[in-house]
Amino acid sequence: MPGQRLFQSDPPADPSHLPDAVLGNSVKLDLSSFAISNAELDALRKFRAAANYIAAAMIFLKDDVLLERELTFDDIKPRLLGHWGTCPGLTLVYAHLNRIIKKTNLDSLLVVGPGHGAPAILSCLWLEDSISPFYPSYTRDRAGLTNLIKKFSVPGGFPSHINAETPGSIHEGGELGYALAVSFGAALDNPHLVVTCVVGDGEAETGPTATAWHGYKFIDPAVSGAVLPIVHVNGFKISNRTIYGCMDDKELVALFCGYGYQPRIVKDLANIDRDLAASMEWALGEIARIQQAARSGKPIVKPRWPVIILRTPKGFSGPKELHGEYIEGSYRSHQVPLPNAKTDETELKTLQSWLASYGPRRLFCIDGDTDTPDGAPYPELLQIVPEIRDKRLGMRKEAYAAYQPLKVPAWKTFGVQKQSQASCMKTVGEFLKHVVTDNPTRFRIFSPDELESNKLGAVLEVTGRDMQWDVACRAQDGRIIEILSEHTCQGMLQGYTLTGRTGLFPSYEAFLGIVHTMMVQYSKFAKMSFETKWRQDVGSINYIETSTWARQEHNGFSHQNPGFIGAVLNLKPKIGRVYLPPDANCWLSTMAHCLRSRNYINLIVGSKQPTSVWLDPEEADRHCIAGASVWKFASVDEGVDPDVVLVGIGTEVTFEVIAAAALLRKQVPDLRVRVVNVTDLMILGPYGSHPHALSDDDFDTLFAVDRSIIINFHGYPLDVKGLVFGRPGVERMVIEGYREEGTTTTPFDMMLCNGTSRYHLAAAAVRAGALFNSKVSCVAHEAASYFMHRAAKDKEFIHVHGHDPDGMFDTPVFEKKN
């Protein structure tokens, strides 16, 4: 069955068993006394009609864009792409936002959850003349309208979904579920701003949206703006009913009251403009009341913020029926309601009648006159458009030109002593403490309830958590958002970043993958932003990936997953960056760099447990600038003329590389070992594959020309294998890494389980080096056997005693050759 059988258009929800008294918790307004002029109502209706006409025309027409004659099949696009069903609701919201902005001088962004409703948003942008400042060929006249309609969803034109090319947008809306969290992020530290967020009832079914409703619990109205959510309940998805569409008013009121909102239901179709206008003025009045109380030092405890629930039929104002089936008020209006208009005479005539019903000759000046250019909208329908251009939804600076660079402290003053042991996270925490202090309104940390666990608690010495429902945190301007939802953290981080600020997302390594596809969706927006000339820079999205598999022995197998590295590696090279700093000083250098960077997605991977500090701050700075270097202190004769190259990529696995080099220095002194550490993973790719990729000559200089390269990598070996594919001589590489082996065991047993221990590396090195060194070849088998015997004995010790052998993680000491 391709879709549900419907027995009426826009079917109501079955009545619930909740008492009628529940409806007393919804907001009631006296519409009869609401002051709105007939001229305003007329302008609203005409603006919506014009926007709906353009939106529908964009889906279907390639000629006769103003319906000046009978349509023919030749006027119809060869491929009909777009989503009509959500458009009338979006144009309704847009028109009313324009009115309220003009009336009250409101500063607002519009975030559109149903991003597939691009025709609606683009039509409104054209009507308010917010496209032509960015795209001069989309003028508000016949030529511009023709371009808008003909080029929609064709190569060279606007795509079918809202994206970074759409003026005013900060959210793509392709993968549903994130609009609300993005809106809350945009509102943070923007006290002047009201972010209006349209949440479709399909999107409302997603887990991320369900959690994001709690976003207001992290908005301090004294220092941040507000979000006005409008839940558009049109009842249908692609081929069946939505959950919200099957909930009656009592159930929706109960749901949103439980979330902490004041719900106002707007559903009077005969008076929809008066109803929505009154409801939006009420909502903004409630927001102002809550903010005024907080900003006067008398914050309301647990304020109930407004939410508007807008009930309109799917495809409102479109075709009513076709071929005996309901179109308006059903899933059949979701995408293209007349899919065969190019070849079917009945559908073509239905399209003609549908478009004519909007009265284009009453909306657009055909042939022009003294006051209005040919094809332009008549002035009366533009009466609701804000006269101040920067106030228009498509012209808001917050959406494209708001970047505020961070004041990044000089990181070397936080450096730790070489040859000591230090936690990378604790060291970085001290640095971040000063980043917070120096950037009181442009930096936040979004953490899924793991800040202390990840050893970043130092920041809590200078700021607090921003949880407004907790008496311990309320009204303190805390800079830490801690919510156990990676999706909400990611969405808030995106909204915060795209409106000009910079954030940080620290997480357990195993659970960053929860936002994998969300991060990829953001990267697509970032890519298009980078390629859209009028969009200015934004800060980078910065992830800290810690509590890694190598030191998750206390939590077990479920907490061991370095897969997010591969997700970032697959991004466009101009967007993605992956860093694996080997010690605390390198972490400081990398963190400072990432916070200063722009337009990237930075992933920084490392340990929270104390580990050796190999480089002093100056050495760490040079190492991080290069992305990789020979570590002479761990190499034989400073790495000259090696028999084998040992490579560490990652904190804990680099320790094992150094330990292996020290073991080899003692047990096989004739083996010439070069130790290389890679901190910037992107240098490994073939030259030209990434901006950081080494040239072939530099690669050979670093890793030697014809010697075996044994790589100990923090992540999955396939990530590095894919990265180096295309490099000459990849057959000489042996790549070890996480093999999906783990349990609740000791740190060193994790190395043994995955073949990344010093013993595994030493055995592989002596076998490889023997091919180039005749002295080593005489002892290679004996030495390799000894190393693997040591591995077996240490594993036996661990299983008997329940802990690693003493001194296992002491900083290795190298015995010099005589």
HELIX and SHEET records of a PDB file:
HELIX    1   1 ASP A   20  ASN A   25  5                                   6    
HELIX    2   2 LEU A   31  SER A   33  5                                   3    
HELIX    3   3 ASN A   38  PHE A   60  1                                  23    
HELIX    4   4 PHE A   73  ASP A   75  5                                   3    
HELIX    5   5 CYS A   87  THR A  104  1                                  18    
HELIX    6   6 ALA A  118  LEU A  127  1                                  10    
HELIX    7   7 ARG A  142  LYS A  150  1                                   9    
HELIX    8   8 ALA A  179  ALA A  187  1                                   9    
HELIX    9   9 GLU A  203  GLU A  205  5                                   3    
HELIX   10  10 GLY A  207  ALA A  212  1                                   6    
HELIX   11  11 TRP A  213  PHE A  218  5                                   6    
HELIX   12  12 TYR A  244  CYS A  246  5                                   3    
HELIX   13  13 ASP A  249  TYR A  259  1                                  11    
HELIX   14  14 LEU A  269  ASN A  271  5                                   3    
HELIX   15  15 ILE A  272  ARG A  295  1                                  24    
HELIX   16  16 TYR A  331  SER A  333  5                                   3    
HELIX   17  17 GLU A  345  ALA A  356  1                                  12    
HELIX   18  18 PRO A  360  LEU A  363  1                                   4    
HELIX   19  19 PRO A  379  LEU A  382  5                                   4    
HELIX   20  20 ARG A  389  LYS A  391  5                                   3    
HELIX   21  21 LYS A  397  ALA A  399  5                                   3    
HELIX   22  22 TRP A  411  PHE A  414  5                                   4    
HELIX   23  23 CYS A  424  ASP A  438  1                                  15    
HELIX   24  24 GLY A  457  GLU A  461  5                                   5    
HELIX   25  25 GLU A  486  LEU A  498  1                                  13    
HELIX   26  26 GLU A  509  VAL A  515  5                                   7    
HELIX   27  27 HIS A  516  GLU A  531  1                                  16    
HELIX   28  28 TRP A  549  ARG A  551  5                                   3    
HELIX   29  29 PHE A  557  HIS A  559  5                                   3    
HELIX   30  30 PHE A  564  LEU A  569  1                                   6    
HELIX   31  31 ALA A  584  ARG A  596  1                                  13    
HELIX   32  32 PRO A  617  ALA A  626  1                                  10    
HELIX   33  33 LYS A  632  ALA A  634  5                                   3    
HELIX   34  34 VAL A  636  GLY A  639  5                                   4    
HELIX   35  35 THR A  651  GLN A  667  1                                  17    
HELIX   36  36 LEU A  681  LEU A  684  5                                   4    
HELIX   37  37 ASP A  696  PHE A  703  1                                   8    
HELIX   38  38 PRO A  717  VAL A  724  1                                   8    
HELIX   39  39 VAL A  730  ARG A  732  5                                   3    
HELIX   40  40 PRO A  747  CYS A  753  1                                   7    
HELIX   41  41 ARG A  758  GLY A  769  1                                  12    
HELIX   42  42 SER A  774  SER A  777  1                                   4    
HELIX   43  43 ALA A  780  HIS A  801  1                                  22    
SHEET    1   A 5 ASP A 107  VAL A 112  0                                        
SHEET    2   A 5 LEU A 193  GLY A 200  1                                        
SHEET    3   A 5 ALA A 226  VAL A 233  1                                        
SHEET    4   A 5 TRP A 305  ARG A 311  1                                        
SHEET    5   A 5 TYR A 261  VAL A 266  1                                        
SHEET    1   B 2 GLU A 321  LEU A 322  0                                        
SHEET    2   B 2 GLU A 325  TYR A 326 -1                                        
SHEET    1   C 2 GLN A 421  SER A 423  0                                        
SHEET    2   C 2 PRO A 610  SER A 612 -1                                        
SHEET    1   D 6 ILE A 480  GLU A 482  0                                        
SHEET    2   D 6 PHE A 443  SER A 447  1                                        
SHEET    3   D 6 THR A 502  TYR A 508  1                                        
SHEET    4   D 6 ILE A 541  THR A 546  1                                        
SHEET    5   D 6 ILE A 601  VAL A 605  1                                        
SHEET    6   D 6 GLY A 576  TYR A 579  1                                        
SHEET    1   E 5 ALA A 628  VAL A 630  0                                        
SHEET    2   E 5 VAL A 673  VAL A 678 -1                                        
SHEET    3   E 5 VAL A 644  ILE A 649  1                                        
SHEET    4   E 5 SER A 708  PHE A 713  1                                        
SHEET    5   E 5 MET A 733  GLU A 736  1                                        
END                                                                             
